[in-house]
């Protein structure tokens, strides 16, 4: 029969074993090299944290991959595939590089399945509103009506690595997918370089690869749409996150807020009862496309769309109610005050 | 009559070992540090690194950043949209305030925080 002293000895032994294990784990994780790199691409702040011996090289190559993608998809760059496609509108088929072809294919697929809530031919309207140059007033209603007629993804045809805009006056803008796609490019580099784990933010899109040393999950904060700081955080493993919110780029004119998430059907900023949508799925370009489409569609219409892609989402509506799809329930921790999780 | 001891020899050795391990663990935890540091970067190049403590305001390429123990925020910026100022006070590792036109950013590292921010 064990005496009280024996029991104390057993307890002390357990404490010692826990201490030894803790120290061993701690020193192991502290020895995993960590590389943090900040760059600017796609008009955004790009922040990478890469773990592992290959981290420095992987981060440098990932930064290059993001910059190269921008060179291919930015309609502002005259040599980009998209600029060439727009220049040939109503004319000839244009050859596309692999990442552009893949992204255009994703954009067209989401456009079709969302009934045009996401439209890659939004360029005439987005250039009219010109949110990148801090506008102070909306365009004239007549101009919006006129330019809206030049937005229709059905005029954009793709055949493998070639694409054609069938009518002149139409133009492609992949800005709604670009940052998420940049995360895809970076994660491909991390995988190729066999990094232990890595996380990249390109603007508000996030790519997660591998394991974070010393943790089961990565913790990604979701911006509070109504205030400053974080709404809360999601604990996630590998995948991609993108958020579309009406707080990011907006101006106030005559007492009304105008944000940059345009509804292709109306030509005006979308009013779907949402202030923010965060989408989590297995591809960055897709998560970006879906977050835009879901913002335009609103909560109810978004659910079947997300289901088709096996994607998850966090919705915040104008009443400060938060709704999570099944796959994110239990992974979100609310930090901001004034919100209700439904 | 046998002498009554508080600890037996074996127990004493165990206690010493536990104390030694606790001391080692404390050393490692202290070495890791729990304070936060603000890293200021210009076009991706680190230009300043400030451990958070006393209130301090510094200007980098026209962007005035205030550092306090409780967090960091952009107080003044030359850009038209003021997105960096609207970010407000950042308080946790992984958060950042960015002035894209000026190419100046400040992020927090160290202590508890997030791995990334989606917005």
Interface residues (C-beta under 8 A of the other chain):
Chain A: X5 X8 X9 X12 X13 X15 X16 X19 X20 X22 X23 X26 X27 X30 X36 X37 X38 X39 X40 X43 X44 X45 X47 X49 X134 X199 X200 X201 X203 X204 X205 X206 X208 X212 X218 X219 X220 X221 X222 X223 X227 X228 X229 X230 X233 X241 X242 X243 X245 X247 X248 X249 X278
Chain B: X8 X10 X11 X14 X15 X17 X18 X21 X22 X24 X25 X28 X32 X41 X43 X44 X80 X81 X83 X86 X87 X88 X89 X90 X91 X92 X94 X95 X96 X98 X100 X103 X105 X107 X109 X114 X115 X116 X117 X118 X119
